[in-house]
Amino acid sequence: MDMRNTLRRGLAVASALALLTGAAIAEPAAEEVVTYDSIYSATNPIPEIAARCRPAIVDISASVESWNPDTRVSSVDPTYFGSATYIRADEDGAGGYLLTNYHIVKDGDVFDALWLDGTEMDLELVGYDDGTDIAVMRFEDPAPEGVEPIPIGDSDQLVIGELAICIGNPGTASQMLYGTVTAGIISGLQREDINAGNFSRSVNVIQTDAPINSGNSGGALLNARGELVGIPTLKLGLTYTDVYEGLSFCIPISAVKDYIDQLIDNGNVVRPRMGITVVSIDGPEEAMKRYPPAGAQVVTVEPGAPAEKAGLIVNDVIAEVNGTRVRSASDVVNAIDKCAAGDTVKLKFYRYNYDADGNLTSGYTEQETEMVLELLD
């Protein structure tokens, strides 16, 4: 059975969260902001954006090489399909780079791209970051005539309610709907703990009601200026008891822009770490005797890591990083991801008292410490 059909049927029956496989821009002036209502007016920007950006979204397939020792026959079988976005051209125009999701290509041996005009190209996997589910692919041939990379926008400037445009290739291997354009609004920002197993790190995603489906993974979420602000990656689908509509999620481009550059330049992503694992805990804004504040609670501490050297222990609750209030594990991860190896990080944390059975008792101490980040991977 075709993998794409299998994935789509799984989505329709039971899966609540499903993967959707199948240079800085100046901040605009206030009058340039295009609202959702504009798509019903003569100033609708979507046709122009679609005409310019659709050719830069390619269909990507990952195939597995196999050899049968009995028949002594080798084969190359497509196993996963999705979309990819043309983000950078070589200076001489001889080739370029595509951005896609890692979950599309992770099991592949051979990769190829089909451009909107029918041009086929072989692809090379340059590198990937499984923590944020991104991968960069390279093509050596010139892009089809007239096709330009999609400019990178700033997802940190998004506001809830503004126009959102998605372009991708939903469908199945037998019926791909190439270059599908859908539109909606930015429904939510910084959505935490939305994960279908494709993120191994904390990624706060963008929520949109623009329809995206299997095959849209790795495509483009665009703003009203036609800038890439997100990467469609998963959606909330159907369960046995509930039907969800308009709940699709994208990786914010600003959260992974530095990683994309690292992949193109070095083929891998290297992050400094404190050497701890943390989980989000809910709580009051300020510490109370028996209630730790909302923050990130330490679960494990690696021996010899910067965190251990700084005195952190299991159950400590981190509430500030470099003077900024943090209320979740994602907040801590995002703050550390912005640092470089050798940077000094200052933490404020709370250490509560526990009895011999591990139960929280009254009383705590507020402490501060600092550490120098290291490359531990």
N, C-alpha and C positions, 0 to 999 in steps of 0.2 A: 504493500500500500504506500502511496506517495506520502512522504514525510509531512508535506504541507497540509494535505487533507487530514492526516492524523492529528496534527496540532490544532486545526480548526475544529474538528469534532470534539477534541478534548476540551476546548474552550466552551463549546456550546453546551456541553453536558455538565461539567462539574467544576472546572477550574475557576476560582475567584480571581486570582491574579495570573495573568498570562503574558508571556513575552510576545512582542509584536514581530516575530520573525516572518517569515514569508519575505589685518592691521586694525587697531582699535578704531571704532567709529565714534566721531564726536557726538555728544549728547544733543539731540535735536532741540530746537526752540519750541516753546509751548505750542505755538500755532501749527507746528508740523505734525503734532500727534493726531493720528487717525483713529477715530472711534469705531466701534462695532457697527453703529448705525450707518456709517458711511457706505457700507456695502449695498445699501438700498438706494443710494443716491448716484448722481452723475459723476461724483468724485471717487467712486469705488476704485481702490488701488489694486485690487486682486488681479484683474486681467493683465495689467502690465507686469506685475510681479510674477504671475504664472508664466507669461511668455518668456521672461528673462531667466527664470530659475528652473523651470521644468526640465530643460535639456541638461542641467547640471546634476540631476538626480538619476543615478544609474541603478539597474537591477543587478544584484550581485548573487553569485551562487558559489557554494563551497562543496567540493566533490571529494570523495574518498577513493583512494587507489587500493585495489585489491588484486590478489593473485590466487588462482585455484590450483593447488599442486596436483590434483587429480586430472584436470583437463589441460593443465599448463597454459591457461588462458588468463590474461590480465584484463582488468576493466577499471574504468573511472566512472563512478556513479554519483550524480548530484544528490546531496543529502539535506542541504539547508539553503533557503533562499531568503533574501531580504533586500533592503535598499542601502545605498551609500551616497554620500554627498561629496561633490567635487569642491575641495576647499583651498587647494594651492597648486599653482603651475610652476614648473621649472622656469628659471630665468630665460632660457633659450626656447621655451615652448615645446621642448621635445617630449615631455612627459609631465606627470603631476601626481597628486595625492588625493585619496578618497578617505573620508571618515565614515565609519560604520560602527555597529555594535560587536563586541567580542563574542557574544553568544551566537552570532550568525556564523562566524568563521572558526570557532575554537576546535571543532572536530574535523575540519577540512584539511586535505593535503594539496589540493589544486583549486585555484580560484580564478573566476573570470567575471567580466562585467559586460552588460549589454546596455548601451546608451540608448536614449530615447529615439534617435534617428536610425537605430538598427546596427550601429557599429559594435563589433565584438572585440574585446581585448583580454589578454591574459593579465592577471594581477599577481603581485608579490605581497605577502604579509610583511610589512615593515616592523611592526611591533604592536603590542596590546597592553592594556591595563585591566586585568580582571576585577580589580577593586571597584572600578567605576564603569565597567562594561563598555569600554571603547577599544577600537582597533583602527590602525591606519594602514591602508593599502596603497601600493604604488603601481602606476602604469607607465610603460616606457614609450609608447607611441603618442603622437600628438593627439590632443583632444579633438573631437569633431569640430569642424569649422564653425566659428561663431559662438562656441560654448565657453563661457567664462566661469571661474570659480565663484562660489557664493561668498560674499563678504561676511566676516565674523562680527556679530553684534555683541552687546553687553546685556546678558540676562539679569544682571544685578539691577538694571534700570527698569525692569518690567514692573507693571502695576496691574493689580487685579481688575479685570474688565476690559483691558485693551485687546485690540484685534490680534488673533492668532491664526496663522495659515500653515497647514501641513501639506507636504508633497512627498509622495512615496509610491510604492508599487504593490498594493494589496492584491491578494488573490491566491491562486494555487499554481503549481507548476504547469498545469494544463490550461489555465485561464488566468493569466496575469493582466491586471488592469494598470498598465504602465502610465506613469505620470499623473496619477490621481491627485487632484487638488481639493482640499476641504478647508473650511474656515469655521472659526468660532471665537471664543474669547479665552483669555487667561483666567482660569477658574480659581486657581489657588497657587500659592508660592510656598517654598520651604516645607513641602509635605514630607514628613519624617516616617520612617519605617514602612515605606511602600517598596516591597521587594518580592520578586518571584524567583529568588535564588540566583539572580544575575549580578548582584552587588555583594562583594565580600567586605566592603567598607561602608561607612555611613554616607549615604548620598541623599540629600534633600531635593526632591524632584519638583518639577513644574506640573501642575494639573491644568488640563485644558478640556473643553467640551468639543473641540474640533474632532470629527470622526476619524479615527485611525484604527486599522485592523491588521490582521496577520499579513506580514509582508512590508508593513510600514517601518519596521525596526531599521534604524540606521539612516532613515530619511531626514527630512528637514522640518523643524518648527521655525517659522519665520515671523518677524514682526511686520508692521505696516510699512517699513522701508525696505523690505526684502532682505533683511539681514538674518543670518543664522543665529538663533538664540537658544535652541534646544535640539535634542536628538530623541525622537520618539522611540520608546523602548518597551513599554508594557501598558496593559490596560486592566481595569477591573471588569471582569466578564460576568458569566452566569454561574449561579450555584443551583442546587436543587430547590432552594426555597426563595431565593431572591433574584431579581433581575436588575442589573445596573446599566444605566445609560449615561453617556457623556462623561465617563470617568477614565480619562487617558492620561498618561504620565510621560514626561520627557526629562532627560538629563540636562541640567542647565549648562550652557556652553561656557559660561564664565568659571564654573567649577572644574572644568577639565581642560581649559585652554592651555595652561602651562604644561599639562601632561601631553597634549597633542604635540606641542613644540618639542618636548623631550623625546617622544617617540620618533618624530621625523629626524631629529638631530642625532639621537643615540640608540634608537631601537628599543628602549626600555624606560620605565619610570622608576626613579629612585626617590624615596621619601625619608626624611629624618623621623625618628620615633623616640618617644619617651620610654618605651618598654613596658607598657601596661595595657590591659584591656579594661574597658569601662562599659557600664550600662546606664541608661537613663533611669532616673528615679523621680517620681512626682513628689511634691512637697510644697510647703509654704515658701513665699519669696525670701523670708528671713529665717535663720535657724531658730528652732525652739528646743526646749529641753529634751523632749521625747520625739521630735519630728525633724529629721534633717531637711535642709532646704532642697528645692528642686535643683538637680545638678547631675553630675556624672559620678557614679560610685565605682571605685576601683574593685575589679574582680580578681585580677592576677597581676603580679609584679615579676618581671624577668630578673633573675639574679645578675648582678653586675651592670644592669641597664641604668640610664640616667635617672629614672624615677626612683630606683632603689637607693642610688647614691644620694638623692635629694631627701630621702627619708619617708617616702610614701609607702603605705602598707595597705593590705586588703581592707575594704570597707570605708576607707577615706572617701569623702564626698567633695569633689572639685566644684567650686562655685565661681571662680574667676580665673581667666587666663590672660596674663599681661594687662591686668586691670579691667578687662571686659567681662561682664557677667555672662556665665554660661549656664544653661538650664537643661542640657541633654548631652548624651554621648556624641551626637552629631556636632553639636556646638564645639566640643573639645577637639574632635577630629578635624573639623574644618579650620579651626584656629591653628592647630599644629601643622596642617598641610600647607599653610601659607608661609611657614618658616623654612629656613635652610639649615643644613647641617652646620653646627658651630654656633647657632643662635642661642642666646640665653632666654629661657622662658620662665616667667614668674607665675606662680600659682597661689591662689588662696583656697584652702580646703578646711573641712570640718572633720574632726575625729571624735566619734561618739564612743560611749562606753558599752561594752557587751559583757553578759555574764558567761559562765562556763559552757552553757548550752547554746551560745550564739544569739541570745535574745537581747534586744536593745534595752538598755537601762537609761535612767535619766542622766543628763550631764554630757557636756562635750567641750572640746577646746577648739578655738579658731586659730589656725596656723597659716603661715606663709613660708614658701620655699622657692628656690629657683634651681634650674638645671640647665646644662648645656646639651642640646640635642645632638644625637649621633646617628650615623647610618648603620642600622642594625640588620637590614635585610641581606 
